[in-house]
Amino acid sequence: MGLTIAYIIIAIYSISLLLIFFYSLAQLNLLVNYLGQKRQNQTAPKFNLLDPKEIPFVTIQLPVYNEEYVMERLLENIAKIEYPKSKLEIQVLDDSTDDSVDVTATRIAELQETGLDIQHIRRENRIGFKAGALKEGLKIAKGDFIAIFDADFMPSSDWLKKTVIYFKDEEIGVVQTRWGHINREYSTLTRIQAFALDAHFTLEQVGRNTKGHFINFNGTAGIWRKDCILDAGNWEGDTLTEDLDLSYRAQLKNWKFKYLEDVETPAELPVVISAARSQQFRWNKGGAENFRKTVWSVITAKNIPFKTKFHGVMHLLNSSMFLCVFIVAVLSIPSLYIKNIYGHMDWIFSLLSLFTISTIILFVCYWFTYKSIQGSSFDNFVDYIKLFFTFFSVALGFSLHNSIAVLEGHMGKRSEFVRTPKFNINSLTETWKGNKYLAKKLSPNMILEFGLMVYFLFGMYSAVPLNDFGLFPFHFMLFLGFSFVFFKSLTARA
């Protein structure tokens, strides 16, 4: 291996490690904010819903597309929302192209007979996908406030009473609630998804919101002020995460967001890896698209402080961390040989300690979010250790798939909005088999993932002849992660 090539590899390797380290420091700062928020006694003006004059008009929007398995559950649940019927409107924004349309129409007609103001809104095309449907419904929405729920969400009957009251503060544009997971314990796949989402909905959302940094509406389980949507430029379908896009445009115009960690909105996690793949791809590509679209506006904004800009940039770079991790992973094996061939470059590998420090920081951060939901007993801590390293390994296994999504987003390659199939699974014994919305084709990335599985097995072997076991645990987790993703994708089982 030429010395020039060795220097190039080490340079790229080192830059990626530094970016991961800065990301972990941002997470540590959010943890400090999160723990500090726990000690604060915050009060806010609230609507008095006992006074008829203060009860605002609310429109609930339900954007759906081919949701045969969960439509009945969704409509039954939304019909139970406790709110004055004279101040509530429900829009079913149905872009479906299958038989679920007729079933939905029948159920809506039955609900209309009960006196519920619920409308079945259909479009001739799916321009703008979910963003387009929300924008279309907004044109005729009667409400001053717009609550949004995806098809797999099940808000409690008093959800509106817990959320809409905060709009008494006229500067608040959005109230977002924490996602719950009805099938958390269904499988290893659902447990690690819940683990990652819990960290976002505790550490990140609270940590940012409590210091006035930018947070995001999560696409569902939240409520918007209609004037905020319009003032920020309305929904746009030019990214795959229209929720993040509108959130940043609104906050750049000085709208405040309110995050309610204590209000949980239950939902269903994908139980099949193909569904998780499509969701991960959309979220990560959309994040990169929004970085490309928004980061310069954040950096140059004169109305926000430097620290908010820093966290905003790191937030928009969230998905790009997968690319950094993937680069570090792939280059770790040639770096191992460079270290042993060029003895004078030994000092450079002290940078590897940054990855260890980053992992320790994330381990500590995620523990505080885990125990806030699961408890802090010794048994829970042991379970946490096992879950953290399982999550970390599988996240590494997804790094190729997610890196491709990130690269497409940064390069501006457009793709269709592929929604995540829903399953209506509520217990450990229910099965997903027979779901007609599941992707039938295997991901072409699987060939590469198999190759990477073998590649990191070679990395583990390399430690023996080189007598250098520093990277062995890392390569072992990479091997396990790519093995998990490959074999689960091959067998199409959660």
N, C-alpha and C positions, 0 to 999 in steps of 0.2 A: 504494500500500500504506500503510495507516494506521500511525502511529507505535506505537500500542498493540499491533497485530498483530505489528509488527516486533520489539518487545521480547519478546513471548511466544515467537516463533520463536527468537530469539537465546537466551532463557533455557533452552528445552528443548534446543536445540542444544548449549549450553555444559554443561549437566548431563550429557548423554550423553557428551560429550568427556571430562569429568572422570572419569566412571565407567570409561570405557575406559582412561584414564591410570592410575587406581588398580589396575585389573586388570593392566596391563603392569608396574607396580611390583611387584605380587605375583609375577608370573612372573620378574622379575629377581631377587627374593629367593630364589625356588626354584632359579634358576640358581646363585646363590652357594652354596646348600645342596648342590646337585648336585656342583659342583666341589669343595667341601669334603669331601664323602663319598668322593670318589675318593682322597683322601689319608689316609683313615682305615683302620686295620687292625682290622676288626670281627671279633669271635669270638662264638660263641653255643653253648650246650649243644646236642648233637645225639644222637638215638637211634643206638645201635650196631646196625645191621641184621645184623651178623654174629652177634649174640647173639640166639637165638630168643626169649628172654624179653623182649627189648626191641622186637620187631617188632609194631607196632600193627595192629589190624584196620581195613581201609579198605573203604569202599563207594564205588564209582564210579557217579555218576548221569549218565545221558545223556538229557536232556529233548529230545524230538523231536516234530515236527509236520509231516507231509506232506513227507518228505525223500527222495523216490524216488531222486534223482540221487547222493546221497552216503551213503546208509545202509550199503551194502556196504563202501565205503571206511572208514567210521567203525568198523564192527564188526570188520573185519579188523585195523585199527590198534590198537584197544583190546585185542584178544585177544593182541597181542604184548607187552603190558605185563609187565615182569619183576618178579614179586612172588610170594611163596609163596601157592599156591592156597588153602591152608587159612586164610589171613588176608585174602582178597580176595573181594569180592562186587561184581557189576555189575548195576545196575538200568537197563533201557531203559524210560524213562518215556514211553510212546508215546501221544500224543493224536491220532494221525493219523486222517484220515477218508477216505483214498483207498486205492488198491491196494497202496501200499507196506507196509501192515500185514501182508499175507500173506507178502510177500517177507522182511520183517523176522522174522516168526515162524519161517519156514523156516530162515533163517540162524542164529537164536538156538538152535534145536533142534540144529543141527549142532555149534555151539560147546559146547552142554551135553554132547554125547557125548564131547568131549575132556576132560571133567572140570572145565570152567570153571563157576564158580557165577555164572550169568547168568540174570536173570529178565526176562520181557517183561510189563511192568505197564501195564494199560489202565484208563482211567477211563470212566464213563458220560457224563461231560460235561467241559467245559474250564473249569470255575469257577476263577477266579484265574489262568488261562492258565499260563505257565511257573512262576510262583510257586506256583500250586496244585498243579502236577505235582510239583515238588520237595518240597513239604510232605507230599503224599500218600506219596511214596516214603520220606520220612524216618520215617514212622510205623513202618515195618517194616524199616528199615535196620539191619543187624547191626553196621556199622562204627562205631568211635569217631571216625573222621575221614571226611569226605564230600568226595570230589573230583568236580568238575563240568566237563563238556565239552559245548559245543554241537556240532551235527552236522558243522560244517565244520572242526573242529579235529583236529589229528593229533599228539598228544603222542609224544615219543620213548619207546622201550621202557624207558628207565631214568628216566622222569619221576617216578614215585613215590619212587624211591630218592633223588632230588635234592631233594624237597620235604617229604615226611612227616617227615624226620629233625629238622626245626626245631621240631616240637611237643614235643620234650623239655622246652622252656621252657613251663611250664603256664600262663603268662600270654598266650601267643600263641593267638589265635582263628582267624586266617586266614593262609595263605601264598598269595601271588599271583605268577604268572609273567608274563613279557613276551610279547606276541603277536608272531609272525613272519608273513610274508606270502608265500605260495607263488607268487602271481601279481602281484607288485609291478609288474613291467614290462609288463603286458598292454596298458595304455592310459594315456592322460593321466588318466583318472578314477581308475584304481587307483593310479597314482603319487602323486596328491595325497592320496588316502585314507591310503596308507601313510605319507606325510610327516606328516600330522596325528596319526595314531596313534603314530608313533615318538616325537613330541614328548611326548605324554601318558605313554607308557611309559618314558621316560627322565627328562626334565626334571621332570615333575609328580609321578609316582609316587615316584621316588627323592628328589626335592627335599623332598617332604612327609614321607616315611617316615623319612628320616635324622634329622629333628629331632623326631620323635614327633607330627607333625601328622596329622590324619585323612586317610587315603587310602580308596580304594574297591576292593572286590572287583569285578572287571570282568565278572561274569556267567558266566565260563567260564575254563578254564585256571588254576584255583585250587583250593585245598582248605581246607575248614572243619573246625574242631573241632565235633563234634556238640553238645557241651554249650554252646558259644558260641552256636550257632543258637537253641537252646532258651532260654538265659538272656536273649537279646536280644529274645525274643518271637516267634520263628519267622518263616517267610516270610509276607509279606503282599502281596496282589495289588491294592492300592488305588492304586499308581502304575505307570507303564510301565517304570520302572527299579527293579525289586525288589532288584537287587543293591546299588545305591547306598543305598537305604532301610535294608536290613538292616545294611549296613556302618556307617552312622552310629549306628544304635541299639546295635550291639555296642560301638563305640568309646566311646560315651557311658556305657557300663557298665564302662569301663576295660579292655576286651580290647585286646590289642596285635595289630597286623597286621605281617606280614613280607613285604617285597617283594623278589623275586629278579630283578634285571635280567639276570643272566647265564644264566638258564634261559629259553630261547626255546621257545614252543609255536606251531608253524606253523599257519596257517589261510588260508582263501580270502576275498579281498575281493570285494564286489559288483562286477560288471563292466558292469551296465546301470544307467543313471541312475535309472530308476524304482525299482530295488531300493535304490540309495543314498538316494533320497528317503525311502522308507519307514523305513529305518534311522535316517537323520538326524532324521526327525520323531519317532520313538519316543524316541531318546536325548535330544533337546532338550526335548520336552514332559515326559518323565520327570524331567529335571533340574529344571525349573520346579516340577513337582508336589512333588518332594522339598524344594525350597526352602520351599514353602508349608507342608509338613508338619513340617519338621525345624528350620528356622532359629531359631525361638524357643527350642527345647531347647538348641541350641548356644550361643546368646547368654547364656542364663541358667544354664548348667551351672557348678557351683562346683568341679568336679574337673579343669577344663582351664584352662591359662594363656591370657592375652589373645591372644598371637600365634597360638596354635592356633585360637582362636575366629575371628580375622581370616581366616586361611587357610581355615578351614571355611566361613565365609560366602562368601568369594570362590569357593571350589570349588563351592558350591551355586548360585552365580550364574553359573557358566561359560556355560551355555546362554543366559542372559539377555544376554550380551554381543552376541549376534546382533541382538537387538532394539535395543540401543544403537547398533550399527554401522548398522543399517537406518535408524534415525531420523536419524543424522548424514548418511547418504547422501542421503535424501530432502530434508532441510532445507538441504543444502549449496547447492543452486541458488537458492532464495529468499534465503538468507544472502548469496550472491554479489551479488545485486541490492541487498539492504539496505545492504551495504558501500558500494556505489557511489552510492546515493541519499542516504543519511544519513552525510555525511562525519564528523560528530562521534562516530560509533560505530566508527570505525576501530580504536580501541584494543582493542575487544572481540575483534577477529579475531586478536589475538595468541594467543588460546586455540587457534587452529588449529594452532599449533606443537606443542600437546600431542599431537595426532594423529600428527604427524610423529615426535615423540619416542617415542610408543608404538610406532609401526611400526619404528623403529630398534631399540628394546629387543627386540621380538619377533624381528626379523631376527637379532640377536646370539644370543638364547636358542636359536632354532631351529637356528642354525649349529652350536652345541656339541652338540645332540642328533643332528643329521644326521651330523656327522663321527665321532661315537662308533660309528655303525653302518656308514657308507659310506667313511670315511677322510677325511684332511685334505689331500690333494694339491691342487695348483693346479687341475687339471682338475675335481676334485670340487667345489671352491669355485665354479668357473664354472657347473657343473651345478646347484649349490645355488642360486645367484642366479636362474637361469632358473626353477627349480622353486618357489622361494619366491614369486616374483611371479605365477607361474601359480596356485599354491595360493591366494594372497591374492585374486586376481581371481575365481577360482571360488567361494571362500568368500563373497565379496561377492555373487556371483550367487545363492547359496543363502540369502541373508539374509532375503528375503521369506518363503520357505517355512519357514525355521527360526523366524522371528519369529512367524508364525502358531501354530506349535507351542508356543512359549514363552508366548504370550498365553493359549492354551487351558489350558496347565498352571497358570498363575498364577490364572486365573479358576475353576479347578476343573471344567472341562468334561471329562467322562469320555469315553473312546473305547476301542475294542477294541485288544488287543495284536496288531499286524500284524507277523508275523515276516518276516525278510529271506529271500527265495528264495535257495537255494544252487544252484551250477552244475556243480561237479566239473570245474573248468577248471584244468589244471596247466601248460599251455604257451601260447605266443603264438599258435599256429595253431588251437587249439580254439575252437569257437564256442558261444555261448549260445542261439542261435536254436532255437526249438522248445520251450523251457522252459515247461511248462504252468502253472507257478506264477506267472508274471509277470503284473503288472496289465495288463489289456487296455485300460482307459480311460486317456485322457490326463488329466493333472492339471489341474483347473480354474484353478490358480494360473498356468498357462502364459500365459493372456491378460494377466494383470497383469504377468508377467515380460517379455512382449513390449512392453507399454506402458512399463515401466521402462527397457528397452533403448533405446527411442526417446527417453524422457525424459532419459537421461544423454547421448545423442547431442546433444540440444538443449543440455545443460549444457556440452558441449565447444564447441559453436558459440557459446554465450554469451560465452565468453572473448574472442572476436574483437571484437565491437562494444564490449564493456566495457573492452577492452585490459587484462584482468586474467587472467593465466594460472596463478595460484597453485593453483587447484583442478583444472586441466586434467588432470594425471596421475591424480588420484583419479577423476575422471569417466571417463577413458579406461579405467581398470581396471574400473570399474563397468559400463561399456558392454560390455567384453569378457566379464566374468563373466556378466551376464544374457544375452548372446548365446550363450555356451557352454551355459548351462543350458536356455535356450529351444530352441535348435536340436537339442541332443542329446535332449531330451525329445520333440521333434516327430518326429525320425527314429528314436527308440528305439534308438540305438546308443551303445555305450560309448565 
